[in-house]
């Protein structure tokens, strides 16, 4: 039988299988290894430095909590109307735009209904048998009781016109004022002319007016907004200075402008 090995011999170190190697570099058993994240392993020692960078998870968490200051746009919106939320600001802005749009539409409709144009469908100059009319300007004005002879007492606004001759021989013009129904209102006006001027004035211009019209300002306002149809001035020409009524022929019909003087 071989002799037993000496316990103190250095060639045969004493082994301790129960305790294992406490200071060794052996790797633990794979079954008891903790779960590891490949991304963390790939970053290595540099992950500690990344935790303090603005893009790290800790930095993002601080911004989420509210450490990041408000953007300038948000601060300006709330500084304009203190105590109002974003929804309140949007609602008030929409309401303001709606009010402005309604006001613009109302004003456009109002001024669209007011016709102050002096244009007519008549192309001047107008030529008759013995004269050429350069222009006729129509309008409305208040009654002058001292100057306007023959105007009805209950009338305060009357239609009027100014006639300008371009050339003429000898003849007469007769003027009629018609209401929207086509009825003649007031008295007719007759003027004679010769040599390019009117006999009564000695000038190439003459002013005429109707002896009827509107009783009050409200009637004129209805005419101004075209809530009633236009009145008309009918011009007829006659041969000679004293022609018969049947000898007058219509040469022009023009509407009375809503313009006021």
C-alpha positions in Angstrom: 0.0 0.0 0.0 1.3 3.5 -0.9 2.0 5.9 1.9 -0.5 8.7 2.5 0.5 12.2 1.2 1.9 14.5 3.8 -0.5 17.3 4.8 2.3 19.8 5.0 3.8 19.0 1.7 3.6 22.0 -0.7 3.2 19.8 -3.7 -0.3 18.8 -2.5 -2.1 22.0 -1.4 -5.1 21.5 0.8 -8.4 22.0 -1.0 -11.6 23.3 0.4 -14.5 22.2 -1.9 -17.1 23.4 0.6 -16.2 27.1 0.5 -14.9 27.5 -3.0 -12.5 30.2 -4.1 -13.4 33.4 -2.2 -11.0 35.6 -4.0 -11.0 34.1 -7.4 -12.1 35.4 -10.7 -14.6 32.7 -11.6 -17.8 33.8 -13.2 -21.1 33.1 -11.4 -23.4 30.5 -12.7 -25.4 31.8 -15.7 -28.7 30.8 -14.0 -28.2 33.3 -11.2 -26.9 36.2 -13.4 -29.2 39.4 -13.2 -31.0 40.5 -16.3 -28.9 42.9 -18.3 -29.8 45.5 -20.9 -27.6 45.3 -24.0 -27.9 49.0 -24.5 -26.4 49.7 -21.0 -23.6 47.3 -21.7 -22.8 49.0 -25.0 -22.6 52.4 -23.4 -20.1 51.2 -20.7 -18.6 53.7 -18.4 -19.7 56.7 -20.4 -23.3 56.2 -19.2 -22.6 58.0 -16.0 -21.6 61.2 -17.9 -24.7 61.0 -20.1 -27.0 61.2 -17.1 -26.2 64.9 -16.7 -26.6 65.9 -20.3 -29.8 67.8 -21.4 -30.9 64.8 -23.5 -30.8 62.3 -20.6 -33.8 60.7 -18.9 -33.2 62.7 -15.7 -33.0 66.0 -17.6 -36.3 65.2 -19.5 -37.9 64.3 -16.2 -37.0 67.7 -14.7 -38.5 69.5 -17.7 -41.6 67.5 -17.5 -42.0 68.4 -13.8 -42.0 72.1 -14.8 -38.4 73.3 -14.3 -38.2 74.3 -17.9 -39.3 78.0 -18.4 -42.3 78.8 -20.6 -41.7 79.6 -24.2 -41.9 83.3 -25.2 -45.0 82.7 -27.4 -47.0 81.1 -24.5 -45.9 83.9 -22.1 -46.9 86.6 -24.4 -50.4 85.1 -25.0 -51.1 84.9 -21.3 -49.6 88.3 -20.5 -52.1 90.0 -22.8 -55.1 88.8 -20.9 -54.1 87.8 -17.4 -56.1 85.1 -15.9 -57.5 83.7 -19.2 -56.7 80.3 -20.5 -55.7 79.5 -24.1 -59.3 78.4 -24.8 -60.6 81.7 -23.5 -58.2 83.7 -25.7 -59.2 81.7 -28.8 -62.9 82.1 -28.1 -62.6 85.9 -27.5 -60.6 86.3 -30.7 -63.2 84.4 -32.7 -66.0 86.5 -31.2 -64.1 89.7 -32.1 -63.6 88.6 -35.7 -67.3 87.7 -36.0 -68.4 91.1 -34.8 -66.0 92.9 -37.2 -67.4 90.8 -40.1 -71.0 91.6 -39.2 -70.1 95.3 -39.0 -68.4 95.3 -42.4 -71.4 93.5 -44.0 -73.9 95.9 -42.4 -72.0 99.0 -43.6 -71.6 97.7 -47.1 -75.3 97.0 -47.3 -76.1 100.4 -45.9 -73.9 102.4 -48.3 -74.8 100.1 -51.2 -78.4 101.1 -50.8 -77.6 104.8 -50.8 -77.4 106.0 -54.4 -75.8 109.4 -54.6 -74.7 109.0 -58.2 -75.7 111.8 -60.6 -75.2 109.6 -63.6 -78.2 108.8 -65.8 -78.9 106.6 -68.8 -79.0 109.6 -71.0 -76.0 110.3 -73.3 -75.4 114.0 -73.5 -75.4 116.2 -75.5 -79.1 115.7 -76.6 -80.1 117.0 -79.9 -83.7 118.3 -80.7 -85.1 119.9 -83.8 -83.8 123.4 -83.1 -81.4 123.0 -80.1 -78.7 120.9 -78.5 -78.8 120.4 -74.7 -75.3 120.1 -73.3 -76.3 118.9 -69.8 -79.2 118.5 -67.4 -78.4 118.1 -63.7 -81.2 117.0 -61.3 -81.3 117.1 -57.5 -83.6 117.7 -54.5 -83.6 120.7 -52.2 -85.6 122.4 -49.5 -88.3 124.8 -50.4 -87.5 128.5 -50.3 -90.9 130.1 -49.6 -89.7 133.6 -50.7 -88.2 132.4 -54.1 -90.2 129.3 -55.0 -93.5 130.7 -56.1 -96.4 128.2 -56.5 -95.0 125.4 -54.3 -97.7 123.6 -52.3 -97.8 124.6 -48.6 -97.4 121.1 -47.3 -94.3 120.4 -49.4 -90.8 120.9 -47.9 -88.6 119.0 -50.4 -88.9 119.5 -54.1 -87.1 118.1 -57.2 -85.2 120.6 -59.3 -82.9 120.7 -62.3 -80.4 122.9 -64.1 -80.4 122.9 -68.0 -77.4 124.0 -70.0 -77.7 124.7 -73.7 -75.0 124.0 -76.2 -76.6 125.7 -79.2 -80.0 126.6 -80.5 -82.2 128.4 -83.0 -85.6 129.6 -81.9 -88.0 127.4 -80.0 -89.4 126.4 -76.6 -88.9 123.7 -74.0 -91.5 122.4 -71.6 -90.7 120.4 -68.5 -92.8 117.9 -66.6 -92.1 116.2 -63.2 -93.4 112.7 -62.9 -93.6 110.5 -59.7 -92.8 106.8 -59.7 -96.3 106.0 -60.8 -96.0 108.1 -63.9 -98.3 110.8 -62.7 -97.4 114.5 -63.4 -96.7 116.3 -60.1 -97.2 120.0 -59.8 -97.2 122.5 -62.7 -95.3 122.2 -65.9 -92.5 124.8 -66.7 -92.1 126.3 -70.2 -88.9 128.2 -71.3 -88.2 129.8 -74.7 -84.8 130.0 -76.2 -83.1 131.8 -79.1 -79.5 132.1 -80.2 -78.2 129.6 -77.7 -79.6 131.3 -74.6 -82.8 131.3 -72.7 -85.1 134.3 -73.2 -85.8 134.7 -69.4 -82.3 134.7 -68.2 -80.2 135.7 -71.2 -77.8 132.9 -70.4 -77.3 129.4 -71.6 -78.4 128.0 -68.2 -81.8 127.9 -66.6 -83.0 126.5 -63.2 -86.4 125.0 -62.8 -88.2 123.2 -59.9 -91.4 121.3 -59.3 -94.3 122.8 -57.3 -94.8 119.4 -55.6 -92.6 117.0 -53.8 -92.1 115.5 -50.4 -93.8 116.7 -47.2 -91.1 115.5 -44.8 -87.5 114.5 -44.5 -88.6 110.8 -43.9 -90.0 110.7 -47.5 -86.7 112.0 -48.9 -84.7 109.4 -46.9 -86.8 106.7 -48.4 -86.0 108.1 -51.8 -82.3 108.3 -50.9 -82.1 104.6 -50.0 -84.2 103.7 -53.1 -87.0 102.2 -51.0 -89.3 104.0 -53.5 -88.8 104.3 -57.3 -87.3 107.3 -58.9 -89.1 110.4 -60.1 -88.5 111.5 -63.6 -88.0 114.8 -65.5 -89.6 114.8 -69.0 -88.3 117.4 -71.5 -90.4 118.3 -74.6 -89.5 120.6 -77.4 -91.8 122.9 -79.4 -91.3 125.0 -82.5 -91.4 128.8 -82.0 -91.7 130.8 -78.9 -95.4 130.1 -78.3 -96.2 126.7 -79.7 -99.5 124.8 -78.9 -99.5 122.0 -76.4 -99.9 119.4 -79.1 -96.8 120.7 -80.9 -94.4 119.6 -78.2 -92.5 116.4 -78.7 -90.5 114.5 -76.1 -86.8 114.6 -76.6 -85.4 113.3 -73.3 -86.5 111.6 -70.1 -84.2 111.6 -67.1 -84.6 110.3 -63.6 -84.3 112.7 -60.6 -81.1 112.1 -58.8 -81.3 111.5 -55.0 -78.5 114.1 -54.6 -79.5 116.9 -52.3 -78.5 120.6 -52.5 
